[in-house]
Amino acid sequence: MNFYQSQLKLKPYSRGFHLITDFVIKSIPEIKEIKIGILQIFIKHTSASLTINENADPTVRTDFENHLNKMVPENEPYYTHNYEGSDDMPAHIKTSLMGSNVQIPITKGELNLGIWQGIYLCEHRNYGGSRSLVITAFGK
């Protein structure tokens, strides 16, 4: 079994859901050496998350943002963690709901995603800044 790991620093993105599949693949070319394995992507932040979903229609990403904002609204009077801005505590909750990592099978040197699937960076802050990912591929 072989293990490979890289870190990817993403440029700052606006609040919302952004496809990062191509950036991830380019950051760890050793995937091509794995016949069967797993790619794990971990985000090193508490106010942005990762998920896998449709990569074709951009309205899906808009709908995700709109729905999460209704599920976890800003400026709720019961939030006590509010000194970093009205978007901060909701961003932490959204991150916990969405998750800080994803795993994808590697088959014959490629990510074995469905035809319409892509990896999303879910930016939950208005001004989140750059985001760092740890990308680990392992297999044989």
C-alpha positions in Angstrom: 0.0 0.0 0.0 1.3 3.5 -0.9 0.4 6.7 0.9 0.7 10.2 -0.7 -0.2 13.5 0.9 -0.2 17.1 -0.2 -1.6 20.4 1.1 -3.5 22.8 -1.1 -4.1 26.4 -0.3 -7.1 27.7 -2.1 -7.6 31.3 -3.1 -10.2 33.3 -1.2 -13.7 32.6 -2.4 -16.9 34.5 -1.9 -19.6 33.1 0.3 -21.2 30.2 -1.4 -20.5 26.8 -2.9 -17.6 26.4 -5.3 -16.3 23.5 -7.4 -12.7 22.7 -6.6 -12.4 19.2 -8.2 -9.8 20.2 -10.8 -7.6 21.9 -8.1 -7.7 18.8 -6.0 -6.8 16.5 -8.8 -3.9 18.7 -9.9 -2.5 18.9 -6.3 -1.9 15.2 -6.0 -0.7 13.7 -9.3 0.2 10.5 -7.6 -3.4 9.4 -7.9 -2.5 8.1 -11.3 -0.2 5.5 -9.6 -3.1 4.0 -7.6 -5.2 1.2 -9.1 -7.6 0.9 -6.2 -7.7 3.2 -3.2 -9.2 6.2 -1.5 -8.7 9.9 -1.7 -9.5 11.9 1.5 -9.8 15.6 1.6 -9.8 17.5 4.9 -10.3 21.2 5.4 -8.4 22.9 8.2 -11.1 25.4 9.1 -14.1 25.7 11.3 -16.2 28.1 9.1 -15.9 26.4 5.7 -16.7 22.8 4.7 -16.6 20.2 2.0 -19.2 18.2 0.2 -19.8 16.3 -3.0 -22.7 17.1 -5.3 -23.8 18.1 -8.8 -21.2 19.7 -10.9 -23.3 20.6 -14.0 -26.0 23.1 -13.1 -24.7 26.1 -11.1 -28.2 26.8 -9.7 -27.7 23.7 -7.4 -24.9 25.6 -5.6 -27.1 28.7 -5.3 -30.0 26.6 -3.9 -27.6 25.0 -1.4 -26.5 28.5 -0.2 -30.1 29.8 0.0 -31.4 26.7 1.9 -28.6 26.6 4.4 -29.1 30.3 5.1 -32.8 29.5 6.0 -31.8 26.5 8.1 -29.1 28.5 10.0 -29.9 32.2 9.9 -27.7 35.0 11.1 -28.4 37.4 14.0 -30.3 35.0 16.2 -30.6 36.4 19.7 -29.5 33.2 21.3 -26.0 33.2 19.7 -23.4 34.2 22.3 -20.4 33.7 20.0 -20.9 36.8 17.9 -17.7 39.0 18.3 -16.3 37.8 14.9 -19.4 39.0 13.0 -23.0 38.0 12.4 -21.9 35.3 9.9 -19.4 33.6 12.2 -21.5 31.4 14.5 -23.8 30.3 11.7 -20.7 29.4 9.7 -19.5 27.1 12.5 -22.9 25.4 12.6 -23.0 25.0 8.8 -19.5 23.5 8.8 -20.6 20.9 11.4 -23.7 20.1 9.4 -21.8 19.8 6.1 -18.6 18.2 7.3 -14.9 18.9 7.2 -13.9 16.0 5.0 -14.9 13.9 2.0 -13.6 10.5 0.8 -13.7 9.4 -2.9 -12.7 6.0 -4.3 -9.8 5.9 -6.6 -10.1 3.4 -9.5 -7.5 2.8 -12.2 -5.7 6.1 -11.4 -8.8 8.3 -11.4 -11.3 9.6 -8.9 -14.4 7.4 -9.2 -17.0 10.1 -9.0 -20.4 9.9 -10.7 -20.6 11.7 -14.0 -22.4 14.7 -12.5 -20.5 14.8 -9.2 -17.9 17.4 -8.1 -16.1 18.4 -5.0 -17.4 21.6 -3.4 -15.7 24.1 -1.1 -18.6 25.4 1.0 -17.5 28.9 2.1 -19.8 30.0 4.9 -18.2 33.4 5.7 -18.7 36.7 3.9 -14.9 37.2 4.0 -13.4 33.8 4.8 -10.0 34.3 3.3 -7.9 31.5 1.7 -8.6 27.9 2.8 -6.2 25.1 3.4 -6.8 21.4 2.5 -4.9 18.3 3.4 -5.3 15.8 0.6 -4.3 12.2 1.2 -4.4 9.4 -1.3 -3.7 5.8 -0.5 -4.0 2.4 -2.1 -2.2 0.0 -4.3 
